[in-house]
Amino acid sequence: MDILGKLKGWANSLTEVAVSLLALGIVLEVLVGRNNVPFWPDINVIGNVQAIIAGFSAQGLVGLVAVWVLYSIYTKK
C-alpha cells in the first residue's frame, strides 16, 4: 500500500505541475501574444483549450457528464 500511496502522490504532483504550466501558457499568450514567447514556439495553448471545450460541447449531455467526471476525479483527494 505504501507504493500505491507514493504513486498517487507523484501523480497528484505531476497534475499540479501540468495545471500550472497550462495557466502559465494562457497568461503568456494573453500578455505577449502567441508568437512572441521565445521559449514557447508553435504552441497554441488557448487554441488547444478551446478545441477541447468545443469537443466536449459538441457531444451535448455526454460531454457535460464527461467534464463533470473529470472535474470530480481531479478534485477528489
C-alpha positions as CSV (number, residue, x, y, z in Angstrom):
1,M,0.0,0.0,0.0
2,D,2.9,2.3,0.6
3,I,3.9,2.0,-3.1
4,L,0.3,3.0,-4.2
5,G,0.4,6.0,-1.9
6,K,3.7,7.1,-3.4
7,L,2.3,6.7,-6.9
8,K,-0.8,8.7,-6.0
9,G,1.3,11.5,-4.5
10,W,3.5,11.5,-7.6
11,A,0.5,11.6,-9.9
12,N,-1.0,14.5,-7.9
13,S,2.3,16.4,-8.1
14,L,2.5,15.9,-11.9
15,T,-1.1,17.1,-12.3
16,E,-0.4,20.2,-10.3
17,V,2.7,21.0,-12.4
18,A,0.7,20.4,-15.6
19,V,-2.1,22.7,-14.5
20,S,0.5,25.4,-13.5
21,L,2.1,25.1,-16.9
22,L,-1.2,25.4,-18.6
23,A,-2.0,28.6,-16.6
24,L,1.4,30.0,-17.4
25,G,0.9,29.3,-21.1
26,I,-2.5,31.0,-21.1
27,V,-1.2,34.1,-19.2
28,L,1.8,34.4,-21.5
29,E,-0.3,34.2,-24.7
30,V,-2.7,36.8,-23.4
31,L,0.1,39.2,-22.3
32,V,2.6,39.0,-25.1
33,G,0.8,37.2,-27.9
34,R,1.1,33.7,-29.3
35,N,4.1,34.2,-31.5
36,N,6.1,36.4,-29.2
37,V,7.1,33.9,-26.5
38,P,10.7,32.9,-27.3
39,F,10.8,29.7,-25.3
40,W,7.2,28.7,-26.3
41,P,7.3,28.3,-30.1
42,D,4.5,26.8,-32.1
43,I,2.3,26.0,-29.1
44,N,-1.2,27.4,-29.1
45,V,-2.4,26.8,-25.5
46,I,-5.6,28.9,-25.8
47,G,-6.5,27.3,-29.2
48,N,-6.0,23.8,-27.7
49,V,-8.1,24.6,-24.7
50,Q,-10.8,26.0,-27.0
51,A,-10.7,22.9,-29.1
52,I,-11.1,20.6,-26.1
53,I,-14.0,22.6,-24.8
54,A,-15.6,22.6,-28.2
55,G,-15.2,18.8,-28.4
56,F,-17.0,18.4,-25.1
57,S,-19.8,20.9,-26.0
58,A,-20.3,19.2,-29.4
59,Q,-21.3,16.0,-27.5
60,G,-24.1,17.7,-25.6
61,L,-25.1,15.9,-22.4
62,V,-22.4,13.3,-22.8
63,G,-19.7,16.0,-23.0
64,L,-21.2,17.7,-19.9
65,V,-21.1,14.4,-18.0
66,A,-17.5,13.8,-19.1
67,V,-16.5,17.2,-17.8
68,W,-18.2,16.5,-14.5
69,V,-16.5,13.2,-14.2
70,L,-13.1,14.7,-14.9
71,Y,-13.6,17.5,-12.5
72,S,-14.8,15.2,-9.7
73,I,-11.7,12.9,-10.3
74,Y,-9.4,16.0,-10.2
75,T,-10.9,17.5,-7.0
76,K,-11.2,14.2,-5.1
77,K,-8.2,13.8,-2.8
